[in-house]
Amino acid sequence: MSRRTVLPTQRTCGHTPPCPTAEDPDREAALLVASHPEQGWGLLCNGVVLFDDTGELLPDGRVVAPQRRTG
């Protein structure tokens, strides 16, 4: 049996001004609180895991596919 941990979607941000929440369109603007470049990801203070390929894992478990750049 597997267990799945879901992080809260709202985190209390102590930054001034407060960082965007995981639900905000500009959620990637939140401050980085843990960086693991050797593994290709970082954790933002709003609970979003941001991957080097621009994909995201939201605190509620939803996945945001990488954004392909054109041009």
PyMOL commands that set and color helices and strands:
alter all, ss='L'
color gray80, all
select helices_A, chain A and resi 27-29
alter helices_A, ss='H'
color red, helices_A
select strands_A, chain A and resi 32-36+41-44+49-51+56-57+63-64
alter strands_A, ss='S'
color yellow, strands_A
deselect
rebuild
show_as cartoon
